[in-house]
Amino acid sequence: MLRHLILLAAASSATQTLLAQGAKPGPAAAAPDPPPAQVEPARLAPYHQSLRMIKVEKGEQQQMGTLDDQVVFADDHGTPVIIRVQNVDGPTGAMTDTAVADRTSLAPRWHSSHSELRTLRLDFTPKRVKGVLKESGDPSIPIDQQVADGVFDSNILDVLIAALPLSVGYTGRLMVYLYEAGGPVAADVAVSGSEAVDGTDAWVTLVTLGGRTAKYYMDKKRPRVIQILSTPAPGAEIRIVP
């Protein structure tokens, strides 16, 4: 659920111009790609929190739903894993997302998503993703896709970010598998500073996926996302807050 806010955020289209100096703007130089991000799973710890989803438009707030977010350490057929479970009560009804990743590397093992409208199951093996999508009223769609090494599950994107050595000026790129985007996609992470969220000191982390950016606020002492802000359109904002 959290990763979907990235898709709602507005793409940045700000550009600089030299017209004020009487010069014609030339082609913009492509920014260098961020270096590959190196996750450090030892930074992670179990947690359980409740968050609210709010839409703000024209100065008015409207609650969209609630999110129960939990990370636990467990075993999956004898392998130490991290299990991330999100229960969402939103405008389209209830939804449960469950993702399982290797505890020592955060390599994905499987994830499932269940709601009244659709069911998605993905199983990850080295260089391959298999699964099935079933949407209400439609036949099941098989999934079988080859991927490169080092691809993570987008369903734990914020957990992956919490496992990074964040600091002011940090930049890194994670490759995550997002079925809705057609497969692996780059998630670029950049720390712009720090702010307090309800008295908790947090890194302000800009996360860009598919050309769209949102702000993830990461607890410095207990690495986890505690707030997300995204802008789906001018004058509108989606917030996930404590």
N, C-alpha and C positions, 0 to 999 in steps of 0.2 A: 504493500500500500504506500509506504513512504516514497518509494522510488517513482511512483506515478506523479508526484508533485513536480518532479523535474520536467516531465512532459507537458505540464500545464504552464510552466513558467515562460514568460515572454522571451523571445530571442533578442539578444543585444544587437542593435544595429547602429550604435553611435560611431561616427567617423570624424576624423579631424580634417580641416580644410585650410588651405593657404590663401583662399580668395581675399581675405582681409588684407593680405600683404601684396595683393595684385598678381599673385602667381596662380597658374593653373594647377589643380590637384593632379598628382601623378598616381599611378597604380599603387595601392597599399601593399607594403611588404608583408608576406605571410609570417605570422608569429611562429616561433619555433615550438615544436611539440614539447609538452612537459616530459620530464624523465619518467621512466617506469616507476610506479609506486611500489615500495617494499613493505608489505604488511608485517606486523609484529604481533602475532596472536597472544603472546604473553601479556600484552597490555590489557586484554579483555578480562572482564569478570561478569558473573551472572547479575541480572537485574530484573526488576519488574516495575513498570510504571504505567500510569493512565494519562492520556492526553486528549485534548479536545481539538476538533477540526472546525475552523471558523472562516467564513468568507466576509471580507470587508470591502464594501463598495459605496462610494459617495458618502463616506464617513459613517456608514451604518454597518453594524456587525450582525451576522446571521450564523447561528451555530449549525454546522452541517452534519455533525455526528461525533462519535467518540472512538478512541483507539486504545485498546489494551495491548501493551507491548512487553514481551518477556523474552529473555535470553537465559537458557539453562545449559549446564554442562552435563553430559550423559554419555552413554555408550550406544552405538548402533551396530549390532551384530559383532560385538567385541572391539570395535574401533572407537576411541575417545572422540566425541564430536561436540560441536556447539549446535544447539537447537534453538531456532528463533521462531516464535509463534506470535502472530498479530491477529487479534480479533477486532474487526471493524463493524461498527453500527453506523451506517451512513445513509445518504439519500436513496440509494438503490437497494437498501436492506442490509442484512448481515453477511459478512465475508470472513473467512478464516484462511490465513496464509501460514504455511509451515515450511521452514527451510532448514536443511541439515547440512553442515559442513564439517570437514576434518578439523579437529581442534588444534593440531600442530601446524597446519598450513593454510587453513580456511578454504582449501579446495572443495568445491561443491560435491555433494553426494546425491541429494534429491530435494525437490520441493513440490508442494501441492497447494492449490488454491481452490477453495470451495465457496460457492454462493448460489443463490437461487437461479442466477442467470447463466453461470458457466462453471465448469470444472476443468482445471489444468493440472497435469502431472508431468514433471520432468525428471528424468534420471540421467545423472552425469557420470561418464566414464572418461578416462584420458582421451582427449581429442574427439569426443563424440557426445551428443545430447540426443536422447530418445524420449518420447513421451506421447501424450495424447491430449487433445483439446476437445471438449464437448460443450457446445453452447446450446441453450434452451431452444428446442424445436429444430435443431440441425443435426446431421449425422456427425459422428466423431471424426476428427482430423488427426491422422498419425503424424508424429514429429520424429524426424531422423536427420540430424545435421552434423557434419564434421566441423570441428572448431580447433583453434590452435592451442598450444600449451599455455597455461597461465591465465585462462579465462575463469572468472568468478561468477557466482550467481547474483544477478541484480537484486534479488529479493533480500539480500543482506548488505546492500550498498552502504547504508549508514554504519553498520557493524564493521565493515571493511575500513571505512574512514576512521572510526574510533581506534582501529588497530594501527594507524599510521603515526609516525613521530611528528605530530603537528607542532608548529611554532610559527611566529610571524614571518611571512615570506615563503613559507613552505609551498612547493608545487609538486604535483605528481599525477600520473595517469594510471587508472585502473581499467582493465578490459573486463566488461561484464556481459553476461548473456541475458538479453532482454527479448523474449519471444515476440512481444508487440512491436519491436523495432526490426524484426527480421533476423535476429541472431546477435553475435558479439558487437558491442558498441563501446566507444571510449567514454569514460567518465573522468573528466579532468577536475582535480582538486587543488584549490589555492586558498591559503589562509590570509585574510586581509587585516586581521586584528583580533581584539578580544572585547567582550562586553559581559555585563552581569545580567543574568536571566533569573528573576525572582531570587536574587541574592547569591546565585551560583555563577562563579567565574567560568566563562565559556569562550572557546575559540570560535570566531566568526569565519566559517568555511564556505567558500563559493564553490558550488558543484555544478559543472556544466556537462550536460548529456544531450547529444543530438542538437547542439547549437542553442540549447535553452539552459538557463542558469537559475539556481535557487540558493538561498542562504541556509546552511545547516549550522546550528549552534551546538558545539560539542563540549560537554562537561570536561573540564581539565583534570579534575581529581578522580572521577569515576567515569572513564571514557564511554560515552553514549550520547546519542542525539537527544537534546532536551527541547529543541524548538526548530521549526522549519518555516521559512517565509518564501513564498513564490508569487510572481506577478503574471497571471494569465492574460491580462489586458491592461492598458493604461487606466489608472484609477481604480483598479480592482486588485485585491491581494487575498491569497489563500494562506492561512496560518495553521500550523499544528503547534499547540502550546500546552504547557502544564495545566 
